[in-house]
């Protein structure tokens, strides 16, 4: 039973507050929190604040004692990811003397931040291989509870926190890793099954963030990516082994075709610049074009230098006004006052407007110049 002392409500959920809780809180030690039910209501999140436990529920209940149910499958997954993190962090330390500065567990993947601005592929692969070797050895994972002096006599991967008081909880993975930790862990490294590094990136200027999954998450990730690869190879009518080569060849063909299209669009824009109709408004010659953006992009090259020319381009959901002689910012504000729904922006000699009919814009331009 769990005793709920008080019930509050935020904008979306009811919050059941207790002094003690069997639910592990979110974020403690970088770990995900428990989920389950209290009094038949789903637990959406658990927080620990100033010695109190806040359970975010999907419905309302009154203060009192309630039966609870913890999602044990989720807890097993959390234990799997957390032990995998210990193994992976120890592996990087042994392989390349890289220390883990922080750890975060997410619903889809987990991360560790290593104290190096970059980590080469060889180190990533070697650490991953070592971590999975530890998994295959099926080492026993022991939970030890020791006093500070006793724990400090062990060869700890990281020191006991200065904030820790009383006895210290130590997680010992065979002779491979010994680390203070208060989270969930598997009983045997073989329970993890597989540890897979997904990606890495530089963060905070001097750290490398490593993304990884373990256990069923690793299996799901492999299955999903294998399905994607097989689907792509089927679309390209080639084997999985030849897919990379096929994609590379296709990208090269696309680049060549794009270059040809750019050249054709430029040539066509040069031709159009001499044949587009013009409307004289006061001292300006207004040239309008409606068509492909690829062509419109080159028209200013052939028409934009004349200060007495205003180029109006209607291009796939937007209208561009380009002129070195027109007060473009002033015209933009004028149009905005007339049409409250338009969006856009620009610079001294070019503005872009979204949400206006080109015919209405021409009327606005005539009125603005007259």
C-alpha positions as CSV (number, residue, x, y, z in Angstrom):
1,X,0.0,0.0,0.0
2,X,1.0,3.6,-0.6
3,X,-0.2,6.4,1.6
4,X,-1.1,9.6,-0.3
5,X,-0.9,12.6,2.0
6,X,-2.1,15.3,-0.4
7,X,-3.5,15.7,-4.0
8,X,-2.8,18.8,-6.1
9,X,-3.4,19.6,-9.7
10,X,-1.3,21.4,-12.4
11,X,-2.5,22.4,-15.9
12,X,-2.8,18.8,-17.1
13,X,-2.5,16.2,-14.4
14,X,-3.3,15.4,-10.8
15,X,-0.3,15.1,-8.5
16,X,-0.5,12.6,-5.6
17,X,2.1,13.5,-2.9
18,X,3.5,11.0,-0.3
19,X,6.4,10.9,2.2
20,X,7.5,7.5,1.1
21,X,7.1,5.7,-2.3
22,X,7.9,2.4,-3.9
23,X,8.2,4.3,-7.2
24,X,11.7,5.3,-8.3
25,X,11.7,9.0,-9.2
26,X,12.6,10.3,-12.6
27,X,16.1,11.8,-13.1
28,X,17.6,10.4,-10.0
29,X,21.1,9.4,-10.9
30,X,20.4,10.1,-14.6
31,X,17.9,7.3,-14.6
32,X,14.3,7.0,-15.8
33,X,11.6,6.7,-13.2
34,X,9.1,3.9,-12.5
35,X,5.7,3.8,-14.1
36,X,2.6,1.8,-13.1
37,X,-0.6,2.5,-11.3
38,X,-1.9,3.9,-8.0
39,X,-5.5,3.1,-7.1
40,X,-6.1,2.0,-10.7
41,X,-4.8,5.4,-12.1
42,X,-1.8,5.5,-14.4
43,X,1.4,7.0,-13.1
44,X,2.8,9.3,-15.8
45,X,5.9,10.7,-14.0
46,X,7.5,10.6,-10.5
47,X,9.5,13.4,-8.9
48,X,11.3,13.7,-5.6
49,X,11.3,17.2,-4.0
50,X,12.4,18.2,-0.6
51,X,11.9,14.7,0.8
52,X,8.4,14.3,-0.8
53,X,7.4,12.1,-3.7
54,X,5.1,13.6,-6.4
55,X,3.2,11.1,-8.5
56,X,1.7,12.6,-11.7
57,X,-1.6,10.7,-12.4
58,X,-4.0,10.6,-15.3
59,X,-7.0,11.0,-13.0
60,X,-8.2,12.2,-9.6
61,X,-8.1,10.5,-6.2
62,X,-8.5,11.5,-2.6
63,X,-5.8,11.4,0.1
64,X,-5.6,8.0,1.7
65,X,-4.0,4.5,1.3
66,X,-4.0,2.8,-2.1
67,X,-2.8,-0.4,-3.7
68,X,-0.1,0.2,-6.3
69,X,1.3,-1.7,-9.3
70,X,4.8,-1.1,-10.7
71,X,5.6,-1.8,-14.4
72,X,8.2,-4.5,-13.9
73,X,9.0,-4.8,-17.6
74,X,9.9,-1.1,-17.7
75,X,12.0,-1.6,-14.6
76,X,13.9,-4.5,-16.2
77,X,14.6,-2.3,-19.2
78,X,15.9,0.5,-17.0
79,X,18.1,-2.0,-15.2
80,X,19.4,-3.2,-18.5
81,X,20.3,0.3,-19.8
82,X,21.8,1.3,-16.5
83,X,24.1,-1.7,-16.2
84,X,25.0,-1.3,-19.8
85,X,26.1,2.3,-19.1
86,X,28.4,1.1,-16.3
87,X,30.0,-1.4,-18.6
88,X,30.3,1.0,-21.5
89,X,31.8,3.8,-19.2
90,X,34.3,1.3,-17.8
91,X,35.2,0.1,-21.3
92,X,36.0,3.6,-22.5
93,X,38.1,4.1,-19.5
94,X,40.1,0.9,-20.0
95,X,40.4,1.3,-23.8
96,X,41.3,5.0,-24.1
97,X,41.4,6.5,-20.5
98,X,38.2,8.4,-21.3
99,X,36.1,9.3,-18.3
100,X,32.3,9.6,-18.2
101,X,31.4,13.1,-17.0
102,X,27.6,12.6,-17.1
103,X,24.9,10.0,-18.0
104,X,21.3,10.4,-19.2
105,X,18.8,7.7,-19.9
106,X,15.9,8.4,-22.3
107,X,12.9,6.5,-23.4
108,X,14.5,5.6,-26.7
109,X,18.2,5.7,-26.1
110,X,20.8,6.7,-23.5
111,X,23.9,8.9,-23.6
112,X,27.2,9.3,-21.8
113,X,29.4,12.4,-22.1
114,X,33.1,11.6,-22.4
115,X,35.9,14.0,-21.4
116,X,37.3,14.5,-25.0
117,X,36.2,16.8,-27.8
118,X,36.3,13.9,-30.3
119,X,36.6,10.1,-30.3
120,X,37.9,8.2,-33.3
121,X,36.1,5.2,-34.8
122,X,38.7,2.7,-33.7
123,X,38.1,3.7,-30.0
124,X,34.3,3.5,-30.4
125,X,34.5,0.1,-31.9
126,X,37.1,-1.2,-29.4
127,X,35.0,0.0,-26.4
128,X,31.9,-1.5,-27.9
129,X,33.6,-4.8,-28.5
130,X,34.9,-4.9,-24.9
131,X,31.5,-4.0,-23.5
132,X,29.9,-6.9,-25.4
133,X,32.6,-9.3,-24.3
134,X,31.7,-8.4,-20.7
135,X,28.0,-9.1,-21.5
136,X,28.9,-12.5,-23.0
137,X,31.0,-13.5,-20.0
138,X,27.8,-13.4,-17.8
139,X,29.5,-11.7,-14.9
140,X,27.7,-11.5,-11.6
141,X,26.4,-8.0,-10.7
142,X,26.6,-7.5,-7.0
143,X,25.0,-4.7,-4.9
144,X,27.2,-3.9,-1.9
145,X,26.3,-1.6,1.0
146,X,29.4,-0.3,2.8
147,X,30.5,2.6,5.0
148,X,32.4,5.4,3.4
149,X,35.8,4.1,4.6
150,X,35.0,0.6,3.4
151,X,33.9,1.8,0.0
152,X,37.0,4.0,-0.5
153,X,39.2,0.9,0.0
154,X,37.7,-0.5,-3.2
155,X,39.1,0.3,-6.7
156,X,36.2,2.6,-7.5
157,X,35.8,3.9,-11.1
158,X,34.5,7.2,-9.7
159,X,34.8,8.5,-6.1
160,X,31.9,8.5,-3.6
161,X,30.0,11.8,-3.8
162,X,30.8,14.3,-1.0
163,X,27.0,14.6,-0.4
164,X,26.7,10.9,0.4
165,X,25.9,10.3,4.1
166,X,26.0,7.0,6.0
167,X,26.3,3.8,4.1
168,X,27.2,3.8,0.4
169,X,25.6,1.6,-2.2
170,X,28.2,0.1,-4.6
171,X,27.5,-1.8,-7.9
172,X,30.2,-4.4,-8.6
173,X,30.3,-6.1,-12.0
174,X,32.7,-9.0,-11.5
175,X,36.2,-7.7,-11.5
176,X,35.5,-5.4,-14.4
177,X,33.9,-2.4,-12.7
178,X,33.1,-1.1,-9.2
179,X,31.1,2.1,-8.9
180,X,28.8,3.9,-6.4
181,X,25.2,3.9,-7.7
182,X,21.7,4.0,-6.3
183,X,19.9,2.8,-9.5
184,X,18.4,-0.4,-10.9
185,X,20.8,-3.1,-12.3
186,X,20.6,-6.6,-13.7
187,X,21.8,-9.6,-11.7
188,X,24.0,-10.9,-14.5
189,X,25.6,-9.1,-17.4
190,X,24.3,-11.9,-19.7
191,X,20.8,-10.5,-19.0
192,X,21.7,-7.4,-21.1
193,X,22.1,-9.4,-24.3
194,X,23.7,-6.7,-26.5
195,X,25.1,-3.2,-26.2
196,X,25.1,-1.1,-29.4
197,X,26.6,2.4,-29.8
198,X,24.4,4.4,-32.2
199,X,26.1,7.7,-32.7
200,X,28.4,10.4,-31.2
201,X,28.6,14.1,-31.4
202,X,30.7,17.0,-29.9
203,X,28.8,18.9,-27.1
204,X,29.6,21.7,-24.7
205,X,32.8,22.5,-26.6
206,X,35.0,19.9,-25.1
207,X,32.9,16.7,-24.6
208,X,31.8,13.8,-26.8
209,X,28.3,12.5,-26.3
210,X,27.9,8.8,-27.1
211,X,24.4,7.5,-27.9
212,X,23.7,3.8,-27.1
213,X,21.0,1.2,-26.6
214,X,21.0,-2.2,-24.9
215,X,18.9,-5.3,-24.5
216,X,15.5,-5.3,-26.3
217,X,16.1,-1.7,-27.4
218,X,19.2,-2.8,-29.3
219,X,17.2,-5.6,-30.9
220,X,14.4,-3.2,-31.9
221,X,16.9,-0.8,-33.3
222,X,18.6,-3.5,-35.4
223,X,15.3,-4.8,-36.7
224,X,14.0,-1.4,-37.6
225,X,17.2,-0.4,-39.5
226,X,17.4,-3.8,-41.2
227,X,13.8,-3.3,-42.4
228,X,14.6,0.2,-43.7
229,X,17.7,-1.0,-45.5
230,X,15.8,-3.9,-47.1
231,X,13.0,-1.5,-48.1
232,X,15.5,0.9,-49.7
233,X,17.3,-2.0,-51.6
234,X,13.9,-3.2,-52.9
235,X,13.0,0.3,-54.1
236,X,16.4,0.5,-55.9
237,X,16.0,-3.0,-57.2
238,X,19.4,-4.1,-55.9
239,X,20.8,-6.3,-53.2
240,X,21.4,-5.1,-49.7
241,X,25.1,-5.5,-50.2
242,X,25.0,-3.3,-53.4
243,X,22.7,-0.6,-51.9
244,X,25.4,1.8,-50.8
245,X,27.1,1.7,-54.2
246,X,23.7,2.2,-55.9
247,X,22.8,5.2,-53.7
248,X,26.2,6.8,-54.3
249,X,25.8,6.4,-58.1
250,X,22.2,7.8,-57.9
251,X,23.4,10.9,-55.9
252,X,26.1,11.5,-58.5
253,X,23.5,11.3,-61.3
254,X,21.3,13.8,-59.3
255,X,24.1,16.2,-58.9
256,X,24.8,16.2,-62.6
257,X,21.1,16.6,-63.5
258,X,20.9,19.5,-61.0
259,X,23.8,21.2,-62.6
260,X,22.3,20.9,-66.0
261,X,18.9,22.2,-64.7
262,X,20.6,25.2,-63.2
263,X,22.3,26.0,-66.4
264,X,19.1,25.6,-68.4
265,X,17.2,27.8,-65.9
266,X,19.8,30.5,-66.2
267,X,19.7,30.4,-70.0
268,X,15.9,30.5,-70.0
269,X,15.9,33.4,-67.5
270,X,18.3,35.4,-69.8
271,X,15.9,34.7,-72.8
272,X,12.8,35.8,-70.7
273,X,14.5,39.0,-69.5
274,X,14.3,40.3,-73.1
275,X,10.7,39.2,-73.7
276,X,8.7,39.6,-70.5
277,X,5.9,42.2,-70.6
278,X,6.5,45.5,-68.9
279,X,4.1,47.9,-67.2
280,X,5.1,51.5,-66.8
281,X,4.1,52.9,-63.4
282,X,5.2,56.5,-62.8
283,X,9.0,56.4,-63.4
284,X,9.3,52.6,-62.9
285,X,9.2,49.8,-65.4
286,X,7.4,46.9,-63.6
287,X,8.3,43.4,-64.9
288,X,6.2,40.5,-63.7
289,X,7.0,36.8,-63.8
290,X,5.0,33.8,-62.7
291,X,6.6,30.4,-62.9
292,X,9.3,28.1,-61.6
293,X,11.5,29.3,-58.7
294,X,14.6,27.9,-60.4
295,X,14.0,30.3,-63.3
296,X,12.9,33.3,-61.2
297,X,16.1,33.0,-59.1
298,X,18.2,34.0,-62.1
299,X,16.0,36.9,-63.4
300,X,17.5,39.5,-61.1
301,X,20.9,38.7,-62.6
302,X,19.7,40.1,-65.9
303,X,17.1,42.7,-64.8
304,X,18.1,43.8,-61.2
305,X,20.8,46.4,-61.9
306,X,18.5,49.0,-63.4
307,X,17.2,51.3,-60.6
308,X,14.1,52.1,-62.7
309,X,13.1,48.4,-62.9
310,X,10.8,46.7,-60.3
311,X,10.8,42.9,-60.7
312,X,7.7,41.1,-59.3
313,X,8.2,37.3,-59.1
314,X,5.3,35.0,-58.2
315,X,7.1,31.8,-57.1
316,X,5.3,28.8,-55.6
317,X,3.3,30.3,-52.7
318,X,5.3,33.5,-52.3
319,X,5.8,36.8,-54.1
320,X,9.2,38.6,-54.3
321,X,9.6,42.2,-55.1
322,X,13.2,43.2,-56.2
323,X,14.3,46.7,-57.0
324,X,17.3,48.9,-56.3
325,X,15.2,52.1,-56.9
326,X,12.1,51.2,-54.9
327,X,11.8,51.8,-51.1
328,X,11.3,48.1,-50.5
329,X,11.0,48.3,-46.7
330,X,8.5,51.2,-47.0
331,X,6.5,49.2,-49.5
332,X,6.5,46.2,-47.3
333,X,5.0,48.2,-44.4
334,X,2.5,49.7,-46.7
335,X,1.3,46.3,-47.8
336,X,1.2,45.0,-44.2
337,X,-1.1,47.9,-43.2
338,X,-3.5,47.0,-46.1
339,X,-3.4,43.2,-45.5
340,X,-3.1,42.1,-41.9
341,X,-2.7,38.4,-42.7
342,X,0.4,38.6,-44.9
343,X,3.8,37.4,-43.6
344,X,7.3,38.0,-44.9
345,X,10.3,40.3,-44.6
346,X,13.4,41.3,-46.6
347,X,16.1,43.9,-47.1
348,X,16.7,47.3,-48.7
349,X,16.2,46.1,-52.3
350,X,14.3,42.8,-51.9
351,X,11.2,41.7,-50.0
352,X,9.3,38.4,-49.8
353,X,5.6,38.3,-49.1
354,X,3.5,35.2,-48.2
355,X,-0.3,35.1,-48.2
356,X,-1.1,37.7,-50.9
357,X,-2.5,37.4,-54.4
358,X,-0.1,38.8,-57.0
359,X,-2.9,40.8,-58.6
360,X,-3.6,42.5,-55.3
361,X,0.1,43.2,-54.8
362,X,0.2,44.9,-58.2
363,X,-2.7,47.2,-57.1
364,X,-0.9,48.0,-53.9
365,X,2.2,48.8,-55.9
366,X,0.3,51.2,-58.3
367,X,-1.2,53.0,-55.3
368,X,2.1,53.2,-53.4
369,X,3.9,54.7,-56.4
370,X,1.2,57.2,-57.4
